[in-house]
Amino acid sequence: MVQPRGLPPAAVLATTVLLCAGGGLTLAFGLSGDAMGSVLPPWLLVPYGALYLVLAWTVLRGHGWGRVVLLLLCAAGAGLAVAQMVQNGVLAGMRGLGWAIIYAALVSMPSVKAWFRGAPESAEDVFFDPLRGPREESRTPTDQDDSWVRRERTDDSEE
């Protein structure tokens, strides 16, 4: 398994925070016996909240299966939200559909997909870290810069 390199993108951090908040609240409502208008009964909210907390951990650690499970849950949640909209009116399922779209959009961003694949950081990511600021000392020459040096050397040698 290829581990992600460097700090996770901001979208991964946002997803983790949202999953922790949602999982914690779901778990609390399940333990209190209050379903708060949920489609699920209170006894099912406990494992559902725990699943969200586990997903938060897997997403933050860069496990690809956590991202896949999250996307599958987004699809299932969107389907349930649409069914709830058809049955009870459009406003009934908007919250569920909105959260499914937000989670799916966050973990489908190109930088997030590359981070989960363990792709090396781009030159911009190496040069600027949003949490620490510019890092001049860690900037490495790109292939384009290297090819310019090689091209200059070959031009000098031909004369």
Biotite code that builds the C-alpha atoms (Angstrom):
import biotite.structure as struc

atoms = struc.array([
    struc.Atom([0.000, 0.000, 0.000], chain_id="A", res_id=1, res_name="MET", atom_name="CA", element="C"),
    struc.Atom([1.366, 3.404, -0.993], chain_id="A", res_id=2, res_name="VAL", atom_name="CA", element="C"),
    struc.Atom([1.200, 5.902, 1.861], chain_id="A", res_id=3, res_name="GLN", atom_name="CA", element="C"),
    struc.Atom([0.360, 9.531, 1.124], chain_id="A", res_id=4, res_name="PRO", atom_name="CA", element="C"),
    struc.Atom([3.244, 11.957, 1.250], chain_id="A", res_id=5, res_name="ARG", atom_name="CA", element="C"),
    struc.Atom([3.286, 15.153, 3.245], chain_id="A", res_id=6, res_name="GLY", atom_name="CA", element="C"),
    struc.Atom([0.406, 16.869, 4.932], chain_id="A", res_id=7, res_name="LEU", atom_name="CA", element="C"),
    struc.Atom([-3.117, 16.049, 3.808], chain_id="A", res_id=8, res_name="PRO", atom_name="CA", element="C"),
    struc.Atom([-4.841, 18.612, 1.585], chain_id="A", res_id=9, res_name="PRO", atom_name="CA", element="C"),
    struc.Atom([-7.213, 21.077, 3.220], chain_id="A", res_id=10, res_name="ALA", atom_name="CA", element="C"),
    struc.Atom([-10.198, 19.204, 1.763], chain_id="A", res_id=11, res_name="ALA", atom_name="CA", element="C"),
    struc.Atom([-9.124, 16.041, 3.636], chain_id="A", res_id=12, res_name="VAL", atom_name="CA", element="C"),
    struc.Atom([-8.862, 18.014, 6.869], chain_id="A", res_id=13, res_name="LEU", atom_name="CA", element="C"),
    struc.Atom([-12.290, 19.569, 6.277], chain_id="A", res_id=14, res_name="ALA", atom_name="CA", element="C"),
    struc.Atom([-13.796, 16.154, 5.540], chain_id="A", res_id=15, res_name="THR", atom_name="CA", element="C"),
    struc.Atom([-12.267, 14.755, 8.711], chain_id="A", res_id=16, res_name="THR", atom_name="CA", element="C"),
    struc.Atom([-13.645, 17.592, 10.844], chain_id="A", res_id=17, res_name="VAL", atom_name="CA", element="C"),
    struc.Atom([-17.117, 17.231, 9.318], chain_id="A", res_id=18, res_name="LEU", atom_name="CA", element="C"),
    struc.Atom([-17.077, 13.454, 9.781], chain_id="A", res_id=19, res_name="LEU", atom_name="CA", element="C"),
    struc.Atom([-15.996, 13.781, 13.429], chain_id="A", res_id=20, res_name="CYS", atom_name="CA", element="C"),
    struc.Atom([-18.654, 16.398, 14.156], chain_id="A", res_id=21, res_name="ALA", atom_name="CA", element="C"),
    struc.Atom([-21.395, 14.459, 12.386], chain_id="A", res_id=22, res_name="GLY", atom_name="CA", element="C"),
    struc.Atom([-20.334, 11.132, 13.866], chain_id="A", res_id=23, res_name="GLY", atom_name="CA", element="C"),
    struc.Atom([-20.093, 12.552, 17.366], chain_id="A", res_id=24, res_name="GLY", atom_name="CA", element="C"),
    struc.Atom([-23.522, 14.160, 17.160], chain_id="A", res_id=25, res_name="LEU", atom_name="CA", element="C"),
    struc.Atom([-25.080, 11.049, 15.651], chain_id="A", res_id=26, res_name="THR", atom_name="CA", element="C"),
    struc.Atom([-23.532, 8.905, 18.364], chain_id="A", res_id=27, res_name="LEU", atom_name="CA", element="C"),
    struc.Atom([-24.745, 11.302, 21.085], chain_id="A", res_id=28, res_name="ALA", atom_name="CA", element="C"),
    struc.Atom([-28.298, 11.338, 19.722], chain_id="A", res_id=29, res_name="PHE", atom_name="CA", element="C"),
    struc.Atom([-28.284, 7.556, 19.457], chain_id="A", res_id=30, res_name="GLY", atom_name="CA", element="C"),
    struc.Atom([-27.075, 7.147, 23.046], chain_id="A", res_id=31, res_name="LEU", atom_name="CA", element="C"),
    struc.Atom([-29.693, 9.623, 24.305], chain_id="A", res_id=32, res_name="SER", atom_name="CA", element="C"),
    struc.Atom([-32.484, 7.759, 22.501], chain_id="A", res_id=33, res_name="GLY", atom_name="CA", element="C"),
    struc.Atom([-33.488, 10.845, 20.506], chain_id="A", res_id=34, res_name="ASP", atom_name="CA", element="C"),
    struc.Atom([-33.555, 10.262, 16.744], chain_id="A", res_id=35, res_name="ALA", atom_name="CA", element="C"),
    struc.Atom([-33.996, 14.017, 15.997], chain_id="A", res_id=36, res_name="MET", atom_name="CA", element="C"),
    struc.Atom([-36.039, 13.400, 12.869], chain_id="A", res_id=37, res_name="GLY", atom_name="CA", element="C"),
    struc.Atom([-33.627, 10.810, 11.484], chain_id="A", res_id=38, res_name="SER", atom_name="CA", element="C"),
    struc.Atom([-34.782, 8.108, 9.120], chain_id="A", res_id=39, res_name="VAL", atom_name="CA", element="C"),
    struc.Atom([-32.913, 5.603, 11.315], chain_id="A", res_id=40, res_name="LEU", atom_name="CA", element="C"),
    struc.Atom([-34.184, 4.450, 14.726], chain_id="A", res_id=41, res_name="PRO", atom_name="CA", element="C"),
    struc.Atom([-32.126, 5.602, 17.745], chain_id="A", res_id=42, res_name="PRO", atom_name="CA", element="C"),
    struc.Atom([-30.523, 2.187, 18.306], chain_id="A", res_id=43, res_name="TRP", atom_name="CA", element="C"),
    struc.Atom([-29.074, 2.274, 14.772], chain_id="A", res_id=44, res_name="LEU", atom_name="CA", element="C"),
    struc.Atom([-27.648, 5.771, 15.250], chain_id="A", res_id=45, res_name="LEU", atom_name="CA", element="C"),
    struc.Atom([-24.970, 4.443, 17.641], chain_id="A", res_id=46, res_name="VAL", atom_name="CA", element="C"),
    struc.Atom([-23.191, 2.169, 15.128], chain_id="A", res_id=47, res_name="PRO", atom_name="CA", element="C"),
    struc.Atom([-23.822, 4.706, 12.365], chain_id="A", res_id=48, res_name="TYR", atom_name="CA", element="C"),
    struc.Atom([-22.113, 7.451, 14.406], chain_id="A", res_id=49, res_name="GLY", atom_name="CA", element="C"),
    struc.Atom([-19.259, 5.085, 15.245], chain_id="A", res_id=50, res_name="ALA", atom_name="CA", element="C"),
    struc.Atom([-18.877, 4.318, 11.520], chain_id="A", res_id=51, res_name="LEU", atom_name="CA", element="C"),
    struc.Atom([-18.521, 8.032, 10.808], chain_id="A", res_id=52, res_name="TYR", atom_name="CA", element="C"),
    struc.Atom([-15.788, 8.342, 13.441], chain_id="A", res_id=53, res_name="LEU", atom_name="CA", element="C"),
    struc.Atom([-13.927, 5.347, 11.957], chain_id="A", res_id=54, res_name="VAL", atom_name="CA", element="C"),
    struc.Atom([-14.287, 6.889, 8.484], chain_id="A", res_id=55, res_name="LEU", atom_name="CA", element="C"),
    struc.Atom([-12.864, 10.162, 9.788], chain_id="A", res_id=56, res_name="ALA", atom_name="CA", element="C"),
    struc.Atom([-9.807, 8.301, 11.076], chain_id="A", res_id=57, res_name="TRP", atom_name="CA", element="C"),
    struc.Atom([-9.319, 6.320, 7.844], chain_id="A", res_id=58, res_name="THR", atom_name="CA", element="C"),
    struc.Atom([-9.694, 9.401, 5.650], chain_id="A", res_id=59, res_name="VAL", atom_name="CA", element="C"),
    struc.Atom([-7.204, 11.353, 7.754], chain_id="A", res_id=60, res_name="LEU", atom_name="CA", element="C"),
    struc.Atom([-4.729, 8.441, 7.628], chain_id="A", res_id=61, res_name="ARG", atom_name="CA", element="C"),
    struc.Atom([-5.055, 8.220, 3.828], chain_id="A", res_id=62, res_name="GLY", atom_name="CA", element="C"),
    struc.Atom([-6.596, 4.748, 3.566], chain_id="A", res_id=63, res_name="HIS", atom_name="CA", element="C"),
    struc.Atom([-8.159, 4.425, 0.123], chain_id="A", res_id=64, res_name="GLY", atom_name="CA", element="C"),
    struc.Atom([-10.846, 2.017, 1.308], chain_id="A", res_id=65, res_name="TRP", atom_name="CA", element="C"),
    struc.Atom([-12.118, 4.687, 3.713], chain_id="A", res_id=66, res_name="GLY", atom_name="CA", element="C"),
    struc.Atom([-12.577, 7.085, 0.817], chain_id="A", res_id=67, res_name="ARG", atom_name="CA", element="C"),
    struc.Atom([-14.394, 4.419, -1.203], chain_id="A", res_id=68, res_name="VAL", atom_name="CA", element="C"),
    struc.Atom([-16.707, 3.550, 1.720], chain_id="A", res_id=69, res_name="VAL", atom_name="CA", element="C"),
    struc.Atom([-17.409, 7.253, 2.223], chain_id="A", res_id=70, res_name="LEU", atom_name="CA", element="C"),
    struc.Atom([-18.317, 7.663, -1.455], chain_id="A", res_id=71, res_name="LEU", atom_name="CA", element="C"),
    struc.Atom([-20.594, 4.607, -1.269], chain_id="A", res_id=72, res_name="LEU", atom_name="CA", element="C"),
    struc.Atom([-22.304, 6.036, 1.808], chain_id="A", res_id=73, res_name="LEU", atom_name="CA", element="C"),
    struc.Atom([-22.704, 9.345, -0.050], chain_id="A", res_id=74, res_name="CYS", atom_name="CA", element="C"),
    struc.Atom([-24.422, 7.538, -2.907], chain_id="A", res_id=75, res_name="ALA", atom_name="CA", element="C"),
    struc.Atom([-26.701, 5.654, -0.506], chain_id="A", res_id=76, res_name="ALA", atom_name="CA", element="C"),
    struc.Atom([-27.447, 8.847, 1.434], chain_id="A", res_id=77, res_name="GLY", atom_name="CA", element="C"),
    struc.Atom([-28.267, 10.733, -1.746], chain_id="A", res_id=78, res_name="ALA", atom_name="CA", element="C"),
    struc.Atom([-30.592, 7.934, -2.806], chain_id="A", res_id=79, res_name="GLY", atom_name="CA", element="C"),
    struc.Atom([-32.353, 7.955, 0.560], chain_id="A", res_id=80, res_name="LEU", atom_name="CA", element="C"),
    struc.Atom([-32.605, 11.745, 0.437], chain_id="A", res_id=81, res_name="ALA", atom_name="CA", element="C"),
    struc.Atom([-34.200, 11.655, -3.014], chain_id="A", res_id=82, res_name="VAL", atom_name="CA", element="C"),
    struc.Atom([-36.644, 8.965, -1.837], chain_id="A", res_id=83, res_name="ALA", atom_name="CA", element="C"),
    struc.Atom([-37.491, 11.120, 1.177], chain_id="A", res_id=84, res_name="GLN", atom_name="CA", element="C"),
    struc.Atom([-38.015, 14.107, -1.141], chain_id="A", res_id=85, res_name="MET", atom_name="CA", element="C"),
    struc.Atom([-40.408, 12.126, -3.325], chain_id="A", res_id=86, res_name="VAL", atom_name="CA", element="C"),
    struc.Atom([-42.333, 10.787, -0.347], chain_id="A", res_id=87, res_name="GLN", atom_name="CA", element="C"),
    struc.Atom([-42.438, 13.832, 1.957], chain_id="A", res_id=88, res_name="ASN", atom_name="CA", element="C"),
    struc.Atom([-41.682, 16.843, -0.237], chain_id="A", res_id=89, res_name="GLY", atom_name="CA", element="C"),
    struc.Atom([-38.560, 18.484, -1.530], chain_id="A", res_id=90, res_name="VAL", atom_name="CA", element="C"),
    struc.Atom([-37.522, 20.128, 1.730], chain_id="A", res_id=91, res_name="LEU", atom_name="CA", element="C"),
    struc.Atom([-37.612, 16.831, 3.634], chain_id="A", res_id=92, res_name="ALA", atom_name="CA", element="C"),
    struc.Atom([-34.503, 15.415, 1.956], chain_id="A", res_id=93, res_name="GLY", atom_name="CA", element="C"),
    struc.Atom([-32.504, 18.563, 1.234], chain_id="A", res_id=94, res_name="MET", atom_name="CA", element="C"),
    struc.Atom([-30.282, 18.269, 4.318], chain_id="A", res_id=95, res_name="ARG", atom_name="CA", element="C"),
    struc.Atom([-29.311, 14.658, 3.575], chain_id="A", res_id=96, res_name="GLY", atom_name="CA", element="C"),
    struc.Atom([-28.714, 15.379, -0.093], chain_id="A", res_id=97, res_name="LEU", atom_name="CA", element="C"),
    struc.Atom([-26.656, 18.460, 0.734], chain_id="A", res_id=98, res_name="GLY", atom_name="CA", element="C"),
    struc.Atom([-24.332, 16.581, 3.093], chain_id="A", res_id=99, res_name="TRP", atom_name="CA", element="C"),
    struc.Atom([-23.893, 13.735, 0.605], chain_id="A", res_id=100, res_name="ALA", atom_name="CA", element="C"),
    struc.Atom([-22.911, 16.235, -2.099], chain_id="A", res_id=101, res_name="ILE", atom_name="CA", element="C"),
    struc.Atom([-20.511, 18.094, 0.213], chain_id="A", res_id=102, res_name="ILE", atom_name="CA", element="C"),
    struc.Atom([-18.697, 14.929, 1.322], chain_id="A", res_id=103, res_name="TYR", atom_name="CA", element="C"),
    struc.Atom([-18.512, 13.535, -2.223], chain_id="A", res_id=104, res_name="ALA", atom_name="CA", element="C"),
    struc.Atom([-17.227, 16.836, -3.602], chain_id="A", res_id=105, res_name="ALA", atom_name="CA", element="C"),
    struc.Atom([-14.534, 17.138, -0.932], chain_id="A", res_id=106, res_name="LEU", atom_name="CA", element="C"),
    struc.Atom([-13.090, 13.649, -1.408], chain_id="A", res_id=107, res_name="VAL", atom_name="CA", element="C"),
    struc.Atom([-13.361, 13.833, -5.213], chain_id="A", res_id=108, res_name="SER", atom_name="CA", element="C"),
    struc.Atom([-11.116, 16.877, -5.624], chain_id="A", res_id=109, res_name="MET", atom_name="CA", element="C"),
    struc.Atom([-8.021, 16.197, -7.768], chain_id="A", res_id=110, res_name="PRO", atom_name="CA", element="C"),
    struc.Atom([-5.596, 17.065, -4.959], chain_id="A", res_id=111, res_name="SER", atom_name="CA", element="C"),
    struc.Atom([-7.396, 14.674, -2.596], chain_id="A", res_id=112, res_name="VAL", atom_name="CA", element="C"),
    struc.Atom([-7.417, 11.834, -5.122], chain_id="A", res_id=113, res_name="LYS", atom_name="CA", element="C"),
    struc.Atom([-3.700, 12.355, -5.765], chain_id="A", res_id=114, res_name="ALA", atom_name="CA", element="C"),
    struc.Atom([-2.992, 12.402, -2.025], chain_id="A", res_id=115, res_name="TRP", atom_name="CA", element="C"),
    struc.Atom([-4.857, 9.123, -1.533], chain_id="A", res_id=116, res_name="PHE", atom_name="CA", element="C"),
    struc.Atom([-2.859, 7.570, -4.388], chain_id="A", res_id=117, res_name="ARG", atom_name="CA", element="C"),
    struc.Atom([0.318, 8.683, -2.669], chain_id="A", res_id=118, res_name="GLY", atom_name="CA", element="C"),
    struc.Atom([1.368, 10.796, -5.616], chain_id="A", res_id=119, res_name="ALA", atom_name="CA", element="C"),
    struc.Atom([4.344, 13.057, -5.009], chain_id="A", res_id=120, res_name="PRO", atom_name="CA", element="C"),
    struc.Atom([3.650, 16.667, -4.220], chain_id="A", res_id=121, res_name="GLU", atom_name="CA", element="C"),
    struc.Atom([3.527, 19.130, -7.064], chain_id="A", res_id=122, res_name="SER", atom_name="CA", element="C"),
    struc.Atom([6.120, 21.868, -7.273], chain_id="A", res_id=123, res_name="ALA", atom_name="CA", element="C"),
    struc.Atom([3.596, 24.378, -5.916], chain_id="A", res_id=124, res_name="GLU", atom_name="CA", element="C"),
    struc.Atom([2.824, 22.142, -2.906], chain_id="A", res_id=125, res_name="ASP", atom_name="CA", element="C"),
    struc.Atom([6.512, 21.732, -2.142], chain_id="A", res_id=126, res_name="VAL", atom_name="CA", element="C"),
    struc.Atom([7.118, 25.463, -2.447], chain_id="A", res_id=127, res_name="PHE", atom_name="CA", element="C"),
    struc.Atom([4.110, 26.583, -0.364], chain_id="A", res_id=128, res_name="PHE", atom_name="CA", element="C"),
    struc.Atom([2.645, 24.795, 2.641], chain_id="A", res_id=129, res_name="ASP", atom_name="CA", element="C"),
    struc.Atom([-0.617, 26.481, 3.732], chain_id="A", res_id=130, res_name="PRO", atom_name="CA", element="C"),
    struc.Atom([0.028, 25.616, 7.377], chain_id="A", res_id=131, res_name="LEU", atom_name="CA", element="C"),
    struc.Atom([3.654, 26.765, 7.469], chain_id="A", res_id=132, res_name="ARG", atom_name="CA", element="C"),
    struc.Atom([3.967, 29.314, 4.659], chain_id="A", res_id=133, res_name="GLY", atom_name="CA", element="C"),
    struc.Atom([6.582, 29.477, 1.888], chain_id="A", res_id=134, res_name="PRO", atom_name="CA", element="C"),
    struc.Atom([9.460, 27.018, 2.139], chain_id="A", res_id=135, res_name="ARG", atom_name="CA", element="C"),
    struc.Atom([12.277, 28.337, -0.040], chain_id="A", res_id=136, res_name="GLU", atom_name="CA", element="C"),
    struc.Atom([14.832, 25.855, 1.285], chain_id="A", res_id=137, res_name="GLU", atom_name="CA", element="C"),
    struc.Atom([12.845, 22.793, 0.276], chain_id="A", res_id=138, res_name="SER", atom_name="CA", element="C"),
    struc.Atom([12.167, 23.885, -3.301], chain_id="A", res_id=139, res_name="ARG", atom_name="CA", element="C"),
    struc.Atom([13.710, 21.435, -5.714], chain_id="A", res_id=140, res_name="THR", atom_name="CA", element="C"),
    struc.Atom([14.352, 22.086, -9.392], chain_id="A", res_id=141, res_name="PRO", atom_name="CA", element="C"),
    struc.Atom([11.721, 20.725, -11.702], chain_id="A", res_id=142, res_name="THR", atom_name="CA", element="C"),
    struc.Atom([12.339, 18.566, -14.739], chain_id="A", res_id=143, res_name="ASP", atom_name="CA", element="C"),
    struc.Atom([11.783, 21.603, -16.911], chain_id="A", res_id=144, res_name="GLN", atom_name="CA", element="C"),
    struc.Atom([14.545, 23.520, -15.101], chain_id="A", res_id=145, res_name="ASP", atom_name="CA", element="C"),
    struc.Atom([16.849, 20.508, -15.428], chain_id="A", res_id=146, res_name="ASP", atom_name="CA", element="C"),
    struc.Atom([16.211, 20.182, -19.157], chain_id="A", res_id=147, res_name="SER", atom_name="CA", element="C"),
    struc.Atom([17.135, 23.852, -19.623], chain_id="A", res_id=148, res_name="TRP", atom_name="CA", element="C"),
    struc.Atom([20.505, 23.203, -17.965], chain_id="A", res_id=149, res_name="VAL", atom_name="CA", element="C"),
    struc.Atom([21.118, 20.157, -20.144], chain_id="A", res_id=150, res_name="ARG", atom_name="CA", element="C"),
    struc.Atom([20.133, 22.080, -23.282], chain_id="A", res_id=151, res_name="ARG", atom_name="CA", element="C"),
    struc.Atom([22.519, 24.932, -22.394], chain_id="A", res_id=152, res_name="GLU", atom_name="CA", element="C"),
    struc.Atom([25.395, 22.482, -21.902], chain_id="A", res_id=153, res_name="ARG", atom_name="CA", element="C"),
    struc.Atom([24.790, 20.795, -25.226], chain_id="A", res_id=154, res_name="THR", atom_name="CA", element="C"),
    struc.Atom([24.703, 24.159, -27.026], chain_id="A", res_id=155, res_name="ASP", atom_name="CA", element="C"),
    struc.Atom([28.076, 25.108, -25.501], chain_id="A", res_id=156, res_name="ASP", atom_name="CA", element="C"),
    struc.Atom([29.677, 21.814, -26.458], chain_id="A", res_id=157, res_name="SER", atom_name="CA", element="C"),
    struc.Atom([28.656, 22.074, -30.134], chain_id="A", res_id=158, res_name="GLU", atom_name="CA", element="C"),
    struc.Atom([30.603, 25.299, -30.737], chain_id="A", res_id=159, res_name="GLU", atom_name="CA", element="C"),
])
